[in-house]
């Protein structure tokens, strides 16, 4: 049996609330689970301590029995200090688009031309 620690969505439309659960990976997202390990409320401020609530002892128990956390839950566990931080690399995220690069080049050319004109 492949175990997962993942989010199960609750709440109404446009008002999400998630339960962090230990479940068999074959079960539906919001379906049957074995144990509720915590909650996640994305509507709260990022610095609010109630945004992510975890039962660390039970999470460690399930991970000791082979449960694999999903990406989002793994980030919560990294912030809680349960799991080591994973190095992530997205080198293209900060690169501006084609039009923005063209505008930056034009602006640099104009600035260089203005600097030459000021020197003369």
C-alpha positions in Angstrom: 0.0 0.0 0.0 1.5 3.3 -1.1 0.9 6.0 1.5 0.8 9.7 0.8 0.6 12.8 3.1 -1.4 15.2 1.1 -4.1 18.0 1.1 -7.8 17.2 1.0 -9.9 20.2 0.0 -12.8 21.4 2.0 -14.7 24.7 2.2 -17.1 26.3 -0.2 -16.6 27.8 -3.6 -13.7 30.4 -3.5 -13.2 29.8 0.2 -10.8 26.8 0.3 -9.8 25.1 3.5 -7.5 22.1 3.4 -7.0 19.1 5.7 -3.5 17.6 5.7 -4.2 13.8 5.7 -2.4 10.5 5.6 -4.0 8.4 2.9 -3.6 5.5 0.5 -2.5 7.1 -2.8 -5.2 5.3 -4.7 -8.0 7.1 -2.8 -9.7 10.2 -4.3 -8.3 13.6 -3.2 -11.2 14.5 -1.0 -12.2 10.9 -0.3 -11.3 8.3 2.4 -8.2 8.9 4.5 -6.6 7.1 7.3 -5.7 10.0 9.7 -6.0 13.8 9.7 -2.6 15.3 10.5 -3.3 19.0 10.4 -5.0 21.9 8.5 -4.0 24.5 6.0 -6.0 27.7 5.5 -4.7 29.7 2.6 -7.0 32.6 3.3 -5.1 33.6 6.4 -2.1 35.9 6.3 1.3 34.2 5.6 2.6 35.2 9.1 -0.4 33.8 10.9 0.4 30.8 13.0 -3.0 29.2 12.3 -2.4 29.2 8.5 -0.6 25.8 8.7 -1.3 23.6 11.8 0.5 20.2 11.9 0.7 17.3 14.4 4.5 16.8 13.9 4.7 13.6 15.9 2.0 11.9 13.7 3.6 13.2 10.5 7.0 11.7 11.6 5.2 8.4 12.5 3.7 8.2 9.0 6.9 9.2 7.3 8.6 6.5 9.3 6.2 4.0 7.9 6.9 5.0 4.3 4.4 7.8 3.6 5.6 10.3 1.0 4.6 13.9 1.3 3.3 15.8 -1.8 5.2 18.9 -3.0 3.1 21.4 -1.1 3.0 19.4 2.1 6.8 18.9 1.8 7.2 22.7 1.8 5.1 22.9 5.0 7.3 20.3 6.6 10.5 22.1 5.5 9.2 25.3 7.1 8.4 23.3 10.3 11.9 21.8 10.3 10.8 18.2 9.9 12.3 17.6 6.5 15.5 19.0 5.0 15.1 21.9 2.6 15.3 20.7 -1.0 17.2 22.9 -3.5 14.9 24.1 -6.2 16.1 25.8 -9.4 13.9 27.6 -11.9 16.4 29.7 -13.9 13.9 31.0 -16.4 11.5 32.4 -13.8 13.3 35.8 -13.4 14.2 36.2 -17.1 12.1 39.0 -18.6 10.0 38.3 -21.8 11.1 39.2 -25.3 9.3 42.6 -25.5 10.7 43.6 -22.1 14.2 42.7 -23.2 13.8 44.8 -26.4 12.5 47.8 -24.3 15.5 47.5 -22.0 17.9 47.5 -24.9 16.3 50.5 -26.5 16.4 52.3 -23.1 20.1 51.5 -22.7 20.9 52.8 -26.2 19.1 56.0 -25.6 20.9 56.5 -22.2 24.3 55.8 -24.0 23.4 58.3 -26.7 22.4 60.9 -24.1 25.6 60.4 -22.2 27.7 60.9 -25.4 25.8 64.1 -26.2 26.3 65.4 -22.7 30.1 64.8 -22.9 30.3 66.7 -26.2 
